[in-house]
């Protein structure tokens, strides 16, 4: 079961001449029970014999919405591509052997190219249960899906691969800023010099940039040391913040 482009879908390896393959569940994202299930037009028991995971993509600017489908079949096992052409899903190539037993499937779309990640050969033997593979389809909408998947991981003994999903990369932490030099608190000088540095888990100190603000002005790029001249006598507020190479900004300026 998965959601693509605001529509709920479910796969099935059961239901002769009815539900084998990929099916739309109701309209959009239904919230009530007893929703009708519609097999996608063009899918049959022959081209979707034992469907498990699936991945839908939009790779064509000329077809509105989702236009490309990949299905992982377990037995016979293979990855099959379909393109939506004139309202019907047309099978356009199969990758894999009958004994591969594909189950898990996800993908990443880059313009007209789709990189798929899949699990296969997920047996239960003590020698290890399956492989995680990758294959890129550059043929676009309506192109023939061919190629040989690349194995990127093998299950350890007494374990098995089943599904596969993409995990988001955690955001990099924000940098920290420290003022290392400043004028004396009480002075009659109209000039003030500040020195500062920063730290960041991902960005070397030498690659950090800084932004300074005096008396609540807009932050502007600056380097250490920074000197202000022509200051009036009275209280002044200086702030500085570090910026790392991922454009993360210290949320608590020094």
C-alpha positions as CSV (number, residue, x, y, z in Angstrom):
1,X,0.0,0.0,0.0
2,X,1.3,3.4,-0.9
3,X,0.3,7.0,-1.8
4,X,1.4,8.6,-5.0
5,X,0.3,12.0,-6.3
6,X,-2.6,12.1,-3.8
7,X,-4.0,8.7,-4.7
8,X,-4.0,5.6,-2.5
9,X,-2.8,2.4,-4.2
10,X,-2.5,-1.2,-3.1
11,X,-0.9,-4.2,-4.7
12,X,-2.1,-7.8,-4.7
13,X,-0.9,-11.3,-5.7
14,X,-4.4,-12.7,-5.4
15,X,-7.7,-12.3,-7.3
16,X,-7.6,-14.0,-10.6
17,X,-8.7,-11.7,-13.4
18,X,-9.5,-9.1,-10.8
19,X,-6.9,-7.6,-8.5
20,X,-3.5,-9.0,-9.4
21,X,-1.1,-6.2,-9.9
22,X,-1.6,-2.6,-8.7
23,X,-5.0,-1.2,-7.8
24,X,-6.4,2.3,-7.0
25,X,-8.4,2.4,-3.7
26,X,-11.4,4.7,-4.0
27,X,-10.8,8.2,-5.2
28,X,-7.9,10.2,-3.7
29,X,-7.3,9.4,-0.1
30,X,-10.5,7.8,1.2
31,X,-11.2,7.8,5.0
32,X,-14.2,5.5,5.1
33,X,-14.4,1.7,4.8
34,X,-15.8,-0.4,1.9
35,X,-14.0,1.6,-0.8
36,X,-14.1,0.2,-4.4
37,X,-10.8,-1.2,-5.7
38,X,-9.9,-0.7,-9.4
39,X,-7.0,-2.6,-11.1
40,X,-5.1,-0.1,-13.2
41,X,-6.2,-0.5,-16.8
42,X,-3.8,-2.6,-18.8
43,X,-2.5,-4.7,-15.9
44,X,-3.4,-8.4,-16.3
45,X,-2.7,-11.6,-14.5
46,X,-0.1,-12.3,-17.1
47,X,2.0,-9.1,-16.8
48,X,1.5,-8.7,-13.1
49,X,1.4,-12.4,-11.9
50,X,2.6,-12.0,-8.3
51,X,2.9,-8.4,-7.4
52,X,4.3,-7.0,-4.2
53,X,5.8,-3.6,-4.0
54,X,5.5,-0.9,-6.7
55,X,6.7,2.5,-7.6
56,X,4.9,5.2,-9.5
57,X,6.6,8.2,-11.1
58,X,6.0,11.3,-13.3
59,X,8.7,11.4,-15.9
60,X,7.0,13.0,-18.9
61,X,6.0,16.6,-19.3
62,X,3.5,15.6,-22.0
63,X,1.4,13.2,-19.8
64,X,-0.4,14.8,-16.9
65,X,0.4,13.4,-13.5
66,X,1.8,9.9,-12.8
67,X,2.8,8.2,-16.1
68,X,5.3,5.4,-15.2
69,X,4.9,2.3,-13.1
70,X,7.4,-0.3,-11.8
71,X,6.1,-3.5,-10.2
72,X,8.1,-6.1,-8.2
73,X,6.9,-9.6,-8.8
74,X,7.8,-12.5,-6.5
75,X,7.0,-15.6,-8.5
76,X,8.0,-15.5,-11.3
77,X,10.3,-12.8,-10.0
78,X,11.1,-9.7,-12.0
79,X,10.8,-6.0,-12.2
80,X,8.3,-4.8,-14.8
81,X,7.9,-1.3,-16.2
82,X,4.6,0.1,-17.5
83,X,4.0,3.4,-19.2
84,X,0.6,5.1,-19.3
85,X,-0.2,5.6,-23.0
86,X,-3.6,6.8,-24.0
87,X,-5.1,5.8,-20.7
88,X,-3.8,2.3,-20.6
89,X,-0.7,1.0,-18.8
90,X,1.5,-0.7,-21.3
91,X,4.2,-3.2,-20.3
92,X,7.6,-2.0,-21.6
93,X,10.3,-4.4,-20.4
94,X,11.1,-6.7,-17.6
95,X,14.4,-7.0,-15.7
96,X,15.3,-10.1,-13.7
97,X,15.0,-13.9,-13.8
98,X,12.0,-16.0,-12.7
99,X,13.9,-17.2,-9.6
100,X,14.9,-13.7,-8.5
101,X,11.7,-13.2,-6.3
102,X,11.5,-9.4,-6.1
103,X,9.5,-8.0,-3.2
104,X,10.6,-4.6,-1.9
105,X,10.8,-1.6,-4.3
106,X,11.3,2.1,-4.1
107,X,12.8,4.7,-6.3
108,X,14.2,8.2,-6.9
109,X,13.1,10.3,-9.9
110,X,15.6,12.7,-11.6
111,X,13.9,14.4,-14.5
112,X,13.2,11.5,-17.0
113,X,15.5,9.1,-15.2
114,X,14.4,6.7,-12.4
115,X,16.8,4.9,-10.1
116,X,15.1,1.9,-8.5
117,X,16.1,0.1,-5.3
118,X,14.7,-3.4,-4.8
119,X,15.1,-6.5,-2.6
120,X,15.2,-9.9,-4.2
121,X,16.0,-13.6,-3.5
122,X,14.7,-13.1,0.0
123,X,14.8,-16.7,1.1
124,X,15.0,-18.0,4.6
125,X,18.2,-20.1,4.4
126,X,20.9,-19.8,6.9
127,X,23.2,-18.6,4.2
128,X,21.4,-15.2,4.1
129,X,18.1,-14.0,2.8
130,X,18.5,-12.0,-0.3
131,X,20.0,-9.0,-2.0
132,X,19.5,-5.3,-2.1
133,X,19.9,-4.1,-5.7
134,X,19.9,-0.9,-7.7
135,X,19.1,-0.2,-11.3
136,X,18.6,3.1,-13.3
137,X,16.1,3.4,-16.1
138,X,17.1,6.1,-18.4
139,X,14.6,5.2,-21.2
140,X,11.9,7.7,-20.0
141,X,8.2,7.5,-20.6
142,X,7.5,5.0,-23.3
143,X,11.0,3.6,-23.4
144,X,12.0,-0.1,-23.0
145,X,13.2,-1.0,-19.5
146,X,16.5,-3.1,-19.8
147,X,19.7,-3.7,-17.9
148,X,21.2,-5.7,-15.1
149,X,20.7,-4.6,-11.5
150,X,23.8,-3.9,-9.3
151,X,24.0,-5.7,-6.0
152,X,24.7,-3.1,-3.2
153,X,24.1,-5.3,-0.1
154,X,23.6,-8.9,0.8
155,X,21.7,-10.1,3.8
156,X,23.8,-11.7,6.6
157,X,23.3,-15.3,7.6
158,X,20.0,-16.0,9.4
159,X,18.6,-12.6,8.2
160,X,16.5,-11.7,5.3
161,X,15.7,-8.6,3.2
162,X,12.0,-7.9,2.6
163,X,11.0,-4.3,2.0
164,X,13.1,-1.3,1.2
165,X,12.4,2.4,1.9
166,X,14.2,5.7,1.6
167,X,15.2,7.4,4.8
168,X,15.6,11.2,4.9
169,X,19.0,12.5,5.6
170,X,19.1,14.2,9.0
171,X,19.7,17.9,8.8
172,X,23.2,19.0,9.6
173,X,23.5,20.8,13.0
174,X,23.7,24.6,13.2
175,X,27.0,26.2,13.7
176,X,28.1,28.0,16.9
177,X,29.6,31.5,17.1
178,X,32.0,32.8,19.8
179,X,33.3,36.4,20.2
180,X,37.0,36.2,21.1
181,X,37.9,39.8,21.3
182,X,36.0,43.0,22.0
183,X,36.4,46.6,23.4
184,X,36.4,47.2,27.1
185,X,32.9,47.6,28.4
186,X,33.3,51.3,29.3
187,X,35.3,53.5,26.9
188,X,35.1,57.0,25.4
189,X,36.5,55.7,22.1
190,X,34.4,56.2,18.9
191,X,36.0,53.0,17.4
192,X,35.3,49.4,18.3
193,X,36.9,46.2,17.0
194,X,35.5,42.7,17.5
195,X,37.1,39.3,16.8
196,X,35.2,36.1,16.5
197,X,35.3,32.5,15.4
198,X,32.9,29.6,15.1
199,X,32.5,25.8,15.2
200,X,30.5,23.3,13.3
201,X,30.2,19.5,13.2
202,X,30.3,19.3,9.4
203,X,32.1,22.5,8.2
204,X,35.7,23.2,8.9
205,X,36.3,26.5,10.8
206,X,38.1,27.9,7.9
207,X,35.1,27.4,5.6
208,X,32.6,29.1,7.9
209,X,31.4,32.6,6.9
210,X,30.0,35.2,9.2
211,X,27.4,37.9,9.3
212,X,27.5,40.9,11.6
213,X,24.9,43.4,12.9
214,X,25.4,46.6,14.9
215,X,22.6,48.3,16.8
216,X,19.9,46.0,15.3
217,X,20.8,46.7,11.7
218,X,20.3,43.9,9.1
219,X,23.0,41.2,9.3
220,X,25.6,41.6,6.6
221,X,28.7,39.6,5.6
222,X,31.8,40.3,7.7
223,X,35.1,38.9,8.6
224,X,37.1,38.8,11.8
225,X,38.3,41.2,13.0
226,X,35.7,43.8,12.1
227,X,36.1,47.5,13.1
228,X,33.4,50.1,13.5
229,X,34.4,53.8,13.4
230,X,32.6,57.1,14.1
231,X,30.5,55.6,16.8
232,X,28.5,58.0,19.0
233,X,29.0,57.9,22.8
234,X,26.5,55.6,24.4
235,X,25.4,51.9,24.4
236,X,25.8,49.9,21.3
237,X,24.8,46.3,20.5
238,X,27.0,44.1,18.4
239,X,25.9,40.6,17.1
240,X,27.6,38.1,14.9
241,X,26.5,34.7,13.6
242,X,28.3,31.9,11.8
243,X,27.0,30.3,8.5
244,X,28.1,26.9,7.4
245,X,28.5,25.5,3.9
246,X,25.0,24.1,4.0
247,X,23.7,27.6,4.6
248,X,22.7,26.7,8.2
249,X,22.8,29.9,10.3
250,X,23.6,30.0,14.0
251,X,20.1,30.8,15.5
252,X,21.6,32.4,18.6
253,X,24.1,35.0,17.5
254,X,27.0,35.8,19.8
